[in-house]
Amino acid sequence: MKDEVILCFCEDLTREEIREAIKNGATSFDELKRLIRCGMGACQGKTCEENIQKEIMAITGKKREELPLPRQRPPSVGIFLQDAARGDNDEE
């Protein structure tokens, strides 16, 4: 697999960029997420997480069970500007 291959399509991150971040000390998906934004696009890591975890394992020598699970956050929901201006709140 060439280094120019895109592993995170949403954020347009190549295998080379991900490997470089791992070599510079990132050892988990969440660390990579904070450093280079992998898994922060529309798919929220559903398409790239597996391949990125494999890169972490290949470079660090860790096994799958040694890697922390990525944090999952509920998706946010958009609101209309007019509702925000009025102060509407659906959580009441």
SVG drawing of the C-alpha trace seen along z (x, -y; Angstrom):
<svg xmlns="http://www.w3.org/2000/svg" viewBox="-40 -36 48 44">
<polyline fill="none" stroke="black" stroke-width="0.4" points="0.0,0.0 1.4,-3.4 1.8,-6.2 -0.3,-8.5 -3.4,-6.3 -6.2,-8.2 -7.2,-6.4 -9.5,-9.1 -11.7,-10.3 -13.7,-12.8 -10.5,-14.7 -8.5,-13.8 -5.6,-12.2 -3.1,-10.0 -1.4,-6.9 1.8,-8.9 0.3,-11.7 -1.2,-9.2 2.1,-7.2 4.1,-10.4 1.8,-11.3 2.1,-7.8 5.9,-8.0 5.8,-11.4 4.2,-9.8 0.5,-9.4 -0.4,-5.9 -4.2,-5.9 -7.0,-6.8 -8.2,-9.6 -4.7,-11.1 -4.6,-11.1 -8.0,-12.6 -6.9,-15.5 -3.7,-16.0 -4.7,-15.5 -8.5,-15.3 -8.9,-11.7 -12.4,-10.4 -13.9,-13.9 -15.6,-14.1 -19.1,-13.2 -18.6,-9.4 -17.2,-10.0 -14.5,-7.3 -16.8,-4.6 -14.9,-4.2 -11.3,-5.0 -11.0,-3.7 -10.2,-0.1 -7.4,-1.0 -6.0,-3.6 -6.0,-1.2 -4.1,1.3 -1.5,-1.4 -1.1,-2.1 -0.6,1.7 1.9,2.0 4.1,-0.9 3.8,-0.5 3.8,3.3 0.7,3.3 -2.0,5.8 -5.7,4.8 -6.6,5.5 -3.9,3.2 -5.3,0.2 -7.9,-1.9 -11.3,-2.1 -12.0,-5.4 -14.4,-7.7 -17.8,-7.9 -19.9,-11.1 -23.4,-11.5 -23.8,-13.5 -24.9,-17.1 -28.1,-18.3 -28.4,-21.5 -30.8,-24.2 -32.4,-27.0 -30.9,-30.4 -34.4,-31.8 -34.9,-29.3 -31.5,-30.2 -32.3,-33.9 -35.6,-33.2 -34.0,-31.0 -36.1,-28.0 -35.0,-24.9 -36.4,-21.4 -35.0,-20.0 -37.7,-21.6"/>
</svg>
